Amino acid sequence: MTDGQSFSCGVLVRSRMFEDKGDPVYRLALSSQPYGPASRNWPLERGRMEMLRMLRNLLKKDVPAATAARMGMLRMLADWVTRYPLLVVAGWLILTIALLPFTWNMGQRLTGELTPPAHSQALEVQRLISRNMPDAGKQQLVLTLHSEEHAVGTPEFEAGLDTLLEKIRGVPGVDRIITHRDLGFERLGPSGQEYSAILLSMDISSLEKAQQAVESIRETLKEWNSAFEVNVTGLPAVAIDLSEVSESDVGRAEQTALPVTSILLVAAFGALLSALIPPLVGWIAVILALGAIALLSRAYPVHSLAQTVTVMLGLAAGIDYCLLMVTRFREEMDKGQSPREAAMRSVTTAGRAIVLSGIMVAVSLVALLFPPLNLVRSIGMAGIVVILFSVLVAVTLVPALLTLLGARINWPKAIYRWFAPSIKGKGWERLAGCIAARPGRWAAVATLFLLALGLPLGRIEIYNEGVQNLSPSVESRKGVEALKHLDLDGMLDRVDVLVDLGEGNTFYGTPAVEQAARLTKELESAIGKGIVLGPAPSKIPEDALRKLYASPPVENAFPIPEAARYISESGRFLLFRVMPEDALGAQTRDSFVRQVRDLARQSFAKASVFLGGDPVAFQDFDRALYRNFPVAVALVLLLTFLFLFAVFRSPYVAMVAVAGNLFVLAASMGALVAVFQWELGHAAVHPMVPVIVFAITFGLSMDYQVFLLSRVWEFHLEGKPLRDAIVNGVSCTARIITFAALIMGVVFATFMISDVMTVKMLGFGLAAAVLLDATIARLILMPALLALGQRFIRRKGEPSAFLHH
């Protein structure tokens, strides 16, 4: 047998390498009839055979451009990577080694800051404060002290506090220090308490420089051996902890996921060598993607969670795609093909499913590029990059390795022979037969099961809890827990109220002084034990305030401690900082912000009032995230439908595929709400979780969808009735889809050990979605719906040329 022809029972059969209908060899092969000495047309047939050999040798030496174009890109790619496998492997190895150094200490180059949209009110308030009140616009930190041996007010506690303050003052960037000893701040350390808090005002506005100061403070505290437990919290500290935790999550996920996936791969393949390739290829894709993202981070700010999502998605998709390729290669080898032929066939069959899946994942992740939010766009960009590398590696490096390994892919033979009976079992075929025999019953049961799981979705609470998303073991979260003992855990949920008196107006010597005093008292009355900072402290009588603020020179001569910084130099802008008694939650944030805004507008009816701070920034973030999300969802659904319709030429197939995806998405999110909100008692789901789960799940589900439907179509094109094609397609793909889903689910589930609640939820939601999709949706619901809708499925003709086999 040669590359150009094959002989079977005296019949000339077209070469797989040149199967495009426009190819001259294909046309000659189609015109050939049974030949041999007994044939009446033997001389003519022999002449045709000679012409066929001549054309084949000519094309093998120099493929013309027109013919090569008709061969198809995947066929050309398969031919090239299997013809020069060592060159392909060496090229990927060199690129991986070149990008590897950029992944070292990558977390230090990424940002942990949650940036609101560019035109948000919170960001505008922050800019106005920095421009008009430089002191108030500086970064702030909170230090918490805890001593089990000494209480606040005792000589030992106060002496330890003095020592701590002396060390902190020597840290570059520290400007003002406020303790319970300062007037009006007694609540920072009530006498007799074991806990106390220190407010640090930095002399820097940049978050990056503030993070460096946090690291310096923590290093100083490590050298201070005392009976105090000191924790640093605040926005810069939270940003640092989030970056560090994201990096450590990646390492822990690797250590947990790889051993489990290796065991599953051995069980799936029944061979050690086959099981080693997918993790290796998956990690190559992850390293390449991380290196590319690290380079992008030099020109574009990338959030630290992008690193976690890259590893999560890269390992899952990389291993999954490689699993499909290796499985198809072994099937072709079992048919007696050479390693190169088997590798080429794998690229043009399983490789097509992988490319389709990659395209759909990328299309779905485009939904994350719509919201004008750095965090969400970073995750979307990282996902697209890692999927791109996963697909490229799967259709180039994997077939090159398989060509080199050949029959050694089943090493050691003893294990393979032992696993062979389970690999070729008939259980899936019997299940598929049962589904095809009673499709209505199976479709109803699967649909009701998914809808029942999705019911809790109607009770979902969406809220960003800020530092509460971090594990209690993280230092900045420990600081917040310490503030709870002082009834000050709402200190990090500060709302900034900026009052603009208008061009040419001033605070000094005007009714604005009385209005500021009244607003301060009303805010303190409304928030209970919370803290209000501003130009008119409530402990100073209004008469005294009126005299002190009669004119700027008087104010400068008799400054009120910590109050002057909340008035702009011109007197036009006033700032009030409102800290609630308790940390805000999903049920209280919006009402608290609304109450503060109403009180400010009532007190300053003729002035402009703007609100800022983290709670307002989170509101702006949520609005920006979900304002464009429905449009993105609709676009993804439409593109998915059109893409599947173009591939399979059946609107019914495209429609049930999209509907199945929606059922799975609802079921996985419903399970997430039931587990995290109802069972674990977590207050709310992070706003990003539903968006990211939708984008990733909707794309990855196409992997199994296309893989299953492609095999069903293959059998249908071979002449089998659709019902038999469904049974054969399910039985051929069920085992590998199940193992692929288990492996992908394990990778996602390992991120549930993260110290970030958002990542825990993502891991659970994605693992649940993948497992439900691969079992209930793809192996039960989809075959049942295909069997039910046989009359709606296009029977004559072929699907698109991209799926022609």
Sequence and secondary structure as in RCSB ss.txt:
>XXXX:A:sequence
MTDGQSFSCGVLVRSRMFEDKGDPVYRLALSSQPYGPASRNWPLERGRMEMLRMLRNLLKKDVPAATAARMGMLR
MLADWVTRYPLLVVAGWLILTIALLPFTWNMGQRLTGELTPPAHSQALEVQRLISRNMPDAGKQQLVLTLHSEEH
AVGTPEFEAGLDTLLEKIRGVPGVDRIITHRDLGFERLGPSGQEYSAILLSMDISSLEKAQQAVESIRETLKEWN
SAFEVNVTGLPAVAIDLSEVSESDVGRAEQTALPVTSILLVAAFGALLSALIPPLVGWIAVILALGAIALLSRAY
PVHSLAQTVTVMLGLAAGIDYCLLMVTRFREEMDKGQSPREAAMRSVTTAGRAIVLSGIMVAVSLVALLFPPLNL
VRSIGMAGIVVILFSVLVAVTLVPALLTLLGARINWPKAIYRWFAPSIKGKGWERLAGCIAARPGRWAAVATLFL
LALGLPLGRIEIYNEGVQNLSPSVESRKGVEALKHLDLDGMLDRVDVLVDLGEGNTFYGTPAVEQAARLTKELES
AIGKGIVLGPAPSKIPEDALRKLYASPPVENAFPIPEAARYISESGRFLLFRVMPEDALGAQTRDSFVRQVRDLA
RQSFAKASVFLGGDPVAFQDFDRALYRNFPVAVALVLLLTFLFLFAVFRSPYVAMVAVAGNLFVLAASMGALVAV
FQWELGHAAVHPMVPVIVFAITFGLSMDYQVFLLSRVWEFHLEGKPLRDAIVNGVSCTARIITFAALIMGVVFAT
FMISDVMTVKMLGFGLAAAVLLDATIARLILMPALLALGQRFIRRKGEPSAFLHH
>XXXX:A:secstr
  SS EEETTEEE  STT  TT HHHHHHHH    STTSTTHHHHHHHHHHHHHHHHHHHH   HHHHHHH HHH
HHHHHHHHSHHHHHHHHHHHHHHHGGGGTTGGGGSB      TT HHHHHHHHHHHH TTTTS EEEEEEE SS 
 TTSHHHHHHHHHHHHHHHTSTTEEEEE TTSTT GGGS TT SEEEEEEEES   HHHHHHHHHHHHHHHHH  
SS EEEEESHHHHHHHHHHHHHHHHHHHHHHHHHHHHHHHHHHHS HHHHHHHHHHHHHHHHHHHHHHHHHTTTS
  BTHHHHHHHHHHHHHHHHHHHHHHHHHHHHHHTT  HHHHHHHHHHHHHHHHHHHHHHHHHHHGGGGSSS HH
HHHHHHHHHHHHHHHHHHHHHHHHHHHHHHGGGGG SHHHHHHHHHHHT SHHHHHHHHHHHSHHHHHHHHHHHH
HHHHGGGGG  B   GGGGB TTSHHHHHHHHHHTTT GGGGS EEEEEE  TT  STTSTHHHHHHHHHHHHHH
HHTT EEESSS TTS HHHHHHHTSSHHHHHHS  TTTGGGB TTS EEEEEEE SS   TTTHHHHHHHHHHHH
HHHTTTSEEEEEEHHHHHHHHHHHHHHSHHHHHHHHHHHHHHHHHHHHS HHHHHHHHHHHHHHHHHHHHHHIII
IIIIS    B THHHHHHHHHHHHHHHHHHHHHHHHHHHHHHTT  HHHHHHHHHHHHHHHHHHHHHHHHHHHHH
GGG SBHHHHHHHHHHHHHHHHIIIIIIIIIHHHHHHHTGGGS  SS S GGG  
